[in-house]
């Protein structure tokens, strides 16, 4: 989780809360723990939320899921699965390390062309600033490792060309990105 800034807790006004988005409600762990420390009537859900207290202290995600259950009275299957997955990862840190190692290995095995194509496909699937920044990171990695393929080099040059003080990829329309992707994929 990337921390962008810190803000005072909206309830106690004492503790600082690490924030990742301006849309996030600033509530510190002690205040949220007081909020979610209510009795649960359903026996099945009581067993579901019966995890060590330290995990709730560590993870704001687990606290938010329990808070949502207390507020709305139910959870979606995706929320349950995500809750179980996070609990498992927090209890067994080796699982998270294995996932990260697999991801890193997959990135290393991918050819430079495939990495660039995947980054451009990510933008075309869901166009966000974050996806465009990740594509720029891939391009920077490719430039550092040295690009020998002329097709990849021309695509990179088209994407990082300075336009109004920024890399062109940040200002391109999805159609323009698709054209660069198609020319790269055709070679």
Secondary structure, 3 states (H helix, E strand, C coil): CCCCEEEECCCCCCCEEEECCCCCCCCCHHHHHHHHCCCCCCHHHHHHCCCCHHHHHHCHHHHHHHHHHHHHCCCCHHHHHHHHHHHHHHHCHHHHHHHHHHHHHHHHHCCHHHHHHHHHHHHHHCCCHHHHHHHHHHHHHHHHHCCCCHHHHHHHHHHHCEECCEEHHHCCCHHHHHHHHHHHHHC
